[in-house]
């Protein structure tokens, strides 16, 4: 696909092209729009050309890793729990410049045509035990945990994780999440805070299984906890985790109050179980936190009010559950 602008319509077309797994060339004949962030938009395209070579070079620093000659000696098993017909990132994983064997963990009968990728029909045992079952079935030296609505960007993004894991001596590494063009401002801002742009790799305190790589031997010796959610939170305790901003995936969710409440509640229960103090321990603290809803609501509009309240009460409910 040739993209010749970055208007709202252009971005809508870009998202559609990405979901069709099309290669995108951005031919920018005007200045980069001030309303957009180059480090959020350029990772979504495969090639960029502008009127000025120096500007082209500056934007190209944000492109996803193009990859090189394929190296089948590096063997990775991508483990993807899925309830969809076909995980969105399958083609991108097949096209990596290292050998990626895809293992889809399907809850029930396998759905859709997966073109030779392995499908393991397993009952849903929660995020921890289900992924660990994938580890036991993996064949690669490395295990890549990802999700069925994440789209890896660049033929070299898995290699970037492998190289960082080996170079940094980490126990696990994970990549950057770039929001879809249609993502709301709150989601985009939070993803940038969670997985910021940057270069190289460096140690961090968090871990995220949206796009995370381990040595298989490590997971066999130290398996994931059999918890319903937050298995990455439990596993990272006391371990050396690396972050690789140059290994991007496109991944973001539409914010819906009901889903936000349940996910916030369940994740914060796990946070409390590993020793993190409750952020909203009482109804009095709920009332105290209410003024903090104003700023994100002004940024995103009144539709964001139920979402902010859902997250607030989810944290309060988690504190009640763990206290009781």
Buried (B, 14 or more C-beta within 10 A) or exposed (E): BEBEBBEEEBBEBBBEBBEEEEEBEBEBEEEBBEEEBBBBBBBBBBBBBBEEEEBBEBBBEBBBBEBEEBBEEBBBBBBBBBEEEBBBBBBBBBBBBBBBBBBBBBBEEBBBEBEEBBBBEBEBBBBBBBBBBBBEEBEBBBBBBBBBBBBBBBBBBBBBBBBBBEEBEBBBBBBBBBBBBEBBEBBBBBBBEBBEBEEEBEEBEEBBBBBBBBBBEBBBEEBBBBBBBBBBBBBBEEEEBBBBBBBBBBBBBEBEBEEBBBBBBBBBBBBBBEEEEBBBBEEEBBEEBEEEBEEBBEEBEEEBBBBBBBBBBBBBBBBBEBEE
